[in-house]
C-alpha cells in the first residue's frame, strides 16, 4: 500500500484513504459511513470477478496438463499460488470476524459467545433474507452485499486490536503477511524460470522474467514504509513525539470501523489480482514458443476471380490449418479488419472499376511474448455494372466536339483495355480517341468520314491480346444555331426600344444533346423600311456588335419592318456558316 512504484489505481486509493482519514477530524456522518460500505461491497464484487477469471484460466491449464508436461508443471505452480492466496484471504476474514466481536464488546476475539453477525444493522424479522459468507459469520444480502455496520463509526476497538494489545503484534503480523504473500506469489514465476519442463526454451525464460518484473513493479499488494503526505521525504511517519509509526499505526489509527473493513477488502482484492496475473503468465508460458492450430478450412487461391471466354482459369486448392481462438490482428492496406473465430473478415465496396491491390498483414501474439507478423499481397478487380442498351440511330460523333465514350468489358480490368478508332473500312481516319480505363473522348476536327468504327481489345492476365468487339458511329456536324439580338428573339413583333438596349447578337442551339456548345457571330446585314426612313435603310457589320444599326433603329416606329440577312457564325469545328434570315415588324 506504500513505497516503490505504484499504479494509478493504487495512487487513487491511497489518496482516498488520506482524504477519509482527514475527515475523521470532523463529525463522521452516517452518509460517510454508508459510503465506506458501498466501497467495501464494490471491492467485493471486483474480487469475485477476478476470482472467476483465475478459476477459468486454471481450468484451461487442467485440460492441457494430461498431455502436456509443461502445462502440468505450470498447473502445479498455479495451484500453489491459489493456496498462498487462499491462506492469506482466510486470515483477512478471520481478522474481520475478530473486529466484529470487538465492536460488540468482546475482550477475547475468539469468544464464541459473542455473535459477529450481531454487529450488523439487521432487523431480526428479516434475518432469513441474509446468509453467511464463506463460512465466516458476517452476513450478506441476497445480492451478495454486506449490510451496514452497527458500530461503523467505532474508532477505538480496532486500534486496540491492531496497535495496543500484544504490543501491536497483530498489526505487525498483518503487515508481514501482506508482504510475505506478495513475495510468495512472485516466487512462483521465479521457480517456473528454473523448472526443467518450462525453461527448456530461452524465449519462455525471458518471457517469465519480464512478466515477473512487470507485475512486481505494478502490484498494489504491499505494506511497509509509507510516504508522509505532508512532506516529500519517503520513510516512516512520526507522531508529535517523534516516535516512528508502523503501517498499522498509520492506517488503522483514528479510522472508523467501516473504513477499516474497506481497507481489509482492498487488501484482499490486491492479493486476488496478483494471484490472477501470476496464473495467467504461467498459462501463457506453456506455449511460449509454439503456435497451436485447432481448425482446418479449404482454401481456393485464384490468380484472377474473373475470366473471359478463351482465357484459362487457374487456382491453387489446399487445406489450411489455423487457430480459431487466436487473438490475431488483421490489417488490409493499414486498416484493421474484424476477426471472427480466427478468420479475418474483409469487406470492401469499390466505387470505380479497376484492379485494386491489397497489402495484408497478420499479427499473432506469441505465448512467449511479442508478436509474430506475416505479410502477403492480393488483388481484386472491380467491374462497372453494364447493360447492352443502345439506340443505333443515336451513335453519333459530332465534328469539333469532345464526344464522351464509355467502354466496359465484363471480367476485364479497364486498365487492360486497348482502344482505337478507324474508318468504316478499317482505313486511317482523322478522328482521335483519348482516355483510359473505360473513359474516353473522341474528337473529329473535320468531317472526313461518314462513319467511323471504335474497336476494343483486351490484354489478358497471361499476356495475350483478345478482340472484344467494335461499334460503328456516324459522323455529323453540329446543327445550325438560331440568331438572336441579346435577349431579343424574333418571334412576332419586336419592341424597338428593347432592341436599342441590346449590345450584341448571338447564336444559340435549342435542345442539343450536348450543353455548352458555342457559336460566334462574325457578321450580318441589316435592312429596315419605315415611314420615317424615306425608303429602305441598310447596314453591314463584320462582328456581333449592334452598334452599326443603332442609328437606323432610332428612325423606326410601330408598324415598320426590319430584317437580318447574310448572318455568318463560326462553330466549334472552325467553319463559317450562314444562318437563316430573321425579320420582324416593329411593335
N, C-alpha and C positions, 0 to 999 in steps of 0.2 A: 504493500500500500504506500510505500515511500521509497525514496532513494533511487538512483540509477535512471535509466531511460524508460519512461512510461508512455503508454499510448494516450491519444487524445481522449479516449473514453475514460481512462483512469484519472487523467488530469481533471476532467469534468466532475467525476465522482468525488475526488479529493476536495475540490473547491466546494462542492455541495456540502460535504461534511464540515468544512470550515465555517461556511455560512450558517449551517444549522447549529453549530456549537456557539457561534456568536449570538444566535437568537436566545440562547439559554439565559443570557444576561437580562432578558426581558421576561415578561409573563408568558409562559408557553401556553398557547390557547389550544382548545380542543381541535380546531381545524388543522393546526400544525401537527398535532399528534396523529390525526387521521391521515395526514399526508405521508407520515412515516409508514403507516400500514399499507397505503397504496404502493409506495416504493417497494416495500417488502414483498407484496404479492406480485408485483411486476417482475422482480428479480426471480421469484419462484417459477413463474411461467417461462422466463428465459432459460432457467436451469433445466426445466423439463424438456424444452425444445432441443437444447444441447445434448441432453442425455439420450433422447430419441435418435439423434443423428449418430452418436457414438455407437449405440446398440446396432444400428443398421450397418455401419462400417465394419464392426467386429463380426457380425453375422455373415457378411460377404467374404471376409477372410476365412471364416469357419468352413464355408462351402469349398474353398480352394485348397484348404490345408490337407485334405485327404490325398491329393495327387501332386501337391507341390510342397517340397521340403522347406523352401524359403518362406512360403506362406505359413507353414506350421510354426516356424521359428518366430515370425512376426506376430502370429496369434498368441504365442506364449508371452511375449513382451506386452502385448495389448492387454492380456488378462492380468498381468502383474500391475500394469498401470491402473486398471479398473479397481483392483484390490487396494492399492495405495489410496486412491481417491475415496473408495467406499469407507475405509477405516477413518479417514480424515473427516468426511461428512458425518459419519456416525458420532464422532467426537463433538462436532459442532451441534448436532441435535441433542446430545447429552448436556452440553452447556446451556442450550436454550431451556431444557427441562429444569435444570438446576435454578436458573434465573426465575422461571415461573414460580417455583416453590418458594424462593426467597421473597418474591413480591407478595406472597400470601402469608408471610410472617415466619416461615420455617428457618430454623437455625442450622439444620443439617440438610444439605442439598439432596441427600438420598433418602430423606424421611418419606416413606411410602404413605404415611397417614395424611400428608398434605397433597391434595389432588391438583396437579398442574392445570387441568382444564378449567378449574375454578378461577384461574387468573384472567379468563376471557369474559367479555361482556356478552353473556348468552342468557336468554330467557329460558328458565328451566323447562317450561312447557314446550319449547321448540328444540330441545336438546336432540330429539330424534332426527332433526334435519342436518346434524353435524356428524362428522366421522373423524376417527383418529388417523394420523398420517404416519406411514412407515413404522408403525409400532410405537411411536413416541406419543406421549399424552398431550399433545396440543391438537386442537380440533380445527377442522376445515369445513367450509360450507360445501354444498353440493357442487358448486362451480369450481371448487378446489382452492378457494381463497381463505386466508387466515382472518378471523374476526378481530374486532378492536380489543386491545388490552385494557383491563380494568385499571391497572396502575401504570398506564403508558407514560405518565409524567413522573414516575418514580426516578429520583436522581441519586439514591443512596445505596440500595441493596446490591446492585451490580458493581459499584465501586468497592464495597466491602468484599464482594466475591472475588473480583479480579486483583485488586491492588492492596487490600488491607489484611485480610485473613491469610494465614500461612506465609506471612512476609511477602505477599504479592506473587506467590508461586503460580497460581492459576493463570494470571495474566502473562507471566513469562513463559509458561508452558504453551499457551496458545500461540504466542509469537514464535516460539521454537517450532511448533507443529506446522505452522504456515510455511516457514522457510524450509523445513525438512521435507514437506510434501512437494514443494517446488523442485528441490534437488532430486528427490527420488523419481519424480516423473521424468525430468530431463535426462536422468541417468539411463532410462530405457533406450533412448536414442544413442547414448554413448556406448551401451552394451551391444546394441544392434550393429554398430560400426565395426565391432570386433568379432561378431558372430561368423563362424566359418561358412554358414549357408547363405547369409545375407551379404557378406562382404567379399564374395568372390569377384565381383565386378567393381573396378575402381570408380565407375560412374555412380554406383549405388552408395559407396562410402562417401564420396563427395556430396551427393545429394543429402544423405543423413546428417552430415556435419553442418552443411549450410543451413538446413532447416532447423537443426538444434540451436544454432547461434541466433537465427532469426526469431525463433519462438522465445528463447531466453531473454532477448532484448525487449520484447514487447509484452510479456506476460505481466498481469497485474497481481498475481499471487505472490506477494512479498510483504514482509513486515520487518521493521528494524528502525535504524536511524531515520528520523523524519526531518524534513526541511522546515525551519522556523518560518511561518507565514509572514512574520513581521521583520524579517531580515533576509539578506541574500546569502547567508552562510549556511551550508549544509552541515548537519550534525544533530545531536540530541538537543531537545528543548530543555531549558532550565526554568525552574519556578522562581518566585520572587526571592527565595533564599539562596539561589544559586545551585540547588540540587538538580542533577540531571534526571529527566523523566524518560521512562521506557515507553515502548509502543502502547501498551495497555493503559498506562497512566495518561497518555495524551488523548487517546480516542475513547476511553471508557470513563473518563472523569468528567463530572458535571454534564453528562449526556443523558437524556431521558431514556427510559427502558425501551420505548417504541423505536428510538433511533438505534439503540444497541442491537435490537433484533434485525433491523435493516442492514446494519454493518455486518453481522454474522451471516445473513443471507447473501450479501455481496461477496463475502469470502468464499462461501460455498459455490457461488456462481463462477468465481475466478478459477477454483480448483477444477470444476467440471469442464470449463472451457479449455484449460490447459490439457486435461486428460483427452479431450476430443481431438485437439490438434496433434497430440502425440500419436494417437491411434490412427489418424488419417495419414500421417507421414509414414508410419510403419506399413500401412496398407499399400501406399504408393511405391514404397521401396521394393516391394516384392517383384515388381516388373519394371524396375528402373531402366533396364536396357532393352526391353522387349516390346514388341507390338503384337497385340493379340487380334485374331480375326474370328468372328463368330457367325458370319453370314456370307453367302455367295449370291452372285447375281449374273445373269448372262448379259454380255455387252456386245453391241454391234457398232464398230467404229468404221464409218464410211468416209472415203476421200471426198465425196460430194453427196449431198442429200437429194439432188435432182439431176436427171439426165434427159437428153432428147433422143429421139429415135436414131439409131446408128451409133450412139455413144455407149461405151462399156461401163457398167456399174460395178464398182469394186468395194469390198468391205472386209474388215478383219473381225472374226467372230470368236469370242473367248468367254471363259467362265472366270469372273473376278471375285476374289475374296476380300472382304472388308470388315471393319469393326463397327457394328451398328450402335454401339454405346460410346464410341469415341467422341470426345468433346473437341472435335476438329473445327477449324475455321476455314471457310472457303471464300476466296476473293476472285472476282472476274473484272479485269481492267481496273483494279484497285478498289472496287466497290464490294462490300460484304454481301454474301449470299446466305440465305437461311438454310440450316441443316436439319434434316429430319431423319432420325434413325440411321445416322452415319452417312447420309447421302445429301449432297448439296443440291438444292432446288433452284436452278437458274431460269428466270423468265425475262423476256425482253419483247417489246413491241416496236419493231422498226418502223420509222416514219417515211423512209425513202428506199427505193430499190438499190441493190448493190451488194457486194461482198463485205462482210463485217468480220474483222479479226478479233479474237478473244485471247487475252492473256490470263491464264488460270493459275492461281496459287493456292495450295492447300497446306495448312499448318496443323500439325497434330502434337499435343503436349506429350513429351516423353515422360514416362513414370519416374525416371531418374532425374528429372529437372530439365528445363529448357524446352525447345520445340524442334520438331523435325519438319522441314519445309520442302515441298516438291512443286515444280512449276511445269506447265505444259501450254502449248499453243493450239488453238482451234479456230475454226471459222464457220460461218453460215452465210447463205445467200438469201437475200430478201427480194421477192418479185412483186411488182405492182400488179394489183388486180386488173385484168383487162377483159374486154368483151369485143368480139368482131362485129361491131355495129357501125355501118357507114353507108352513106349515100354517094354512089359513084359520081353523080352529077355535081356534087359539091367538092370533089377532089380537084381543087384549083390552086395554082400558084400565080400570084399577081406580079406583074413586071414592076420593078422599082421598089418593092416592099420586102421586109424581112418576114417571110412566111414561116410561122412556127409549126414544127412537125414533132410528134411524139411517137417513139418506136418502143414496143415491148415484145420480147420473145420469151415465152414461158419456159422456165427451167434454166435460163442463161443469165449470168451476171451481166448487167448493162455495160460494165466496163469492158466486156469482151465483144461488144458489137463492132462489126465492120460495115460501114455505110458509105455508099457512093451514089451519084446521080449521073445519068447518061441520057442521050436522046432516045427517041422511041425505038429505033432500030439498034440501039446499043452504041451508036457513034458518040463522039465527044459533043458536049453542049456548053454554052456559056453560063448555064445555071451553076451556082456554087452552093454546096451544103456544108454547114459548120455546126459544131457542137459535139457532145459526147454523152455517154451514159444514159441514152434514151431521150435526151432533149436536144433538138436541133432547130436550125433556121435555114431556109432556102431563099437565096436572093437570085433574081433574074434581071440583070441590068438592062437588056433589050430583048424584045420578043424575037427570038431566032427560031425556036421550035414551037410547033403547035402542041406537042405533047412531050413530056419528059418522063423518065422512069427512075424510081428510087429502089435500089437493090440492097438487101440486108443479108449479111453472112455473120457467122459467129465463130470465135476461136474456142474450141472445146478444151477441157482440162488436160487432155493428152497432147494438145498442140495442134490437132487437125483443124482445118478450116472447113466449115459446112455451110452451104447456102440455106437461108431461112425463108426467103420469099422476096417478092417485089411488088410494086404498085405503080400504076400509071397516074400521072397528074396532068391536067390541062393547063396550058399557059395562057393567061389573059391579061389584057391591060385593065387598069383601074377605070371604072366608068367615069364619064364626064361629070363635072360638078355643076352646080346651079349658081348663077350670078345674082349677087345682092349688093346693095349700097349700104354699108354699115349695118344697121339693124333693120333696114327697109327692104322688104321683099315685094316683087312686082306681081301682086295678086289683086286685081281690081284697081280702083282709083287710088292714087298716091298723093299724100299731102306734100305740097311743095315746100311748106315751112319745115316739115320734118326732114325732108331731103336736104335742105340747105344746111341743116345742123350736122350732117354726116361728113366725115373727112376722107374716107377711102372706100373703095369697092373690095369685094371679097368673093371667093368661090367656095361653096360648101357641098359636101356629099351627104345625101339623105339615105339612112338605113343601110349603110355599107357594112360588110362583115367585120372589117377592122376599124377600130376607132382611132382618131388622131391623124388620119391621112390628110396632108396639107397640099393645097394648090395655091399658086401665087398669080394674081392678075398682073399682066405686064403691058396691057394696052386695051383701048376701046375707042369707038367712035360714038358721038352723041348728036342727036338731031331733035329739034323742038319746033313746033308750029303753034302760034297763038295770035290772039287779037292784037297784041302789042308788039309782036316780033317783026311785023312788016315782012312776012314771008318766012321760009324756013331758016333756022339758025343752026350752024354746025360747029362741033368742037372735036378735036382729036387729043388723046392722051397716050403717052408711052409708059405709063405706070398705073398703079391702083389709085392714085390721088384723084380727088373730085374737084380740085381747085380749078381745073380747066372749064368746068360747066357752071361754076357759081354765078358768073355774070349773066348767063342765059336764064338760069333759074329765077333770077330776080325779075325777069320780064314776063314770067308765066303767071297765069291766074286760072281760076276754076274753069274746066271745060277744055283747056288747051291739051295738046298731045306731045308726048316725049318718047324717045326710044334709044336703046343702046344696041349697037351692032358691031361686027368685027371684033368681038370680045376675045382677047387672047390670054391664055393661062398656061403656066408651066407646072406639071405634076411631078410625082416622086420619081418617075422614070427619066426626067430631064427634058422630055419632048414638049414642044409648044402645041397647044390645042386651041381651036376656035370654038367657043361655046355658043349655045343657042342665043339668038337675039331676044331682048326683052323690051316691052313697051307698056305704056300706061297712060291713062287720062288723068290730068291734074284735078285734085279734089279741093 
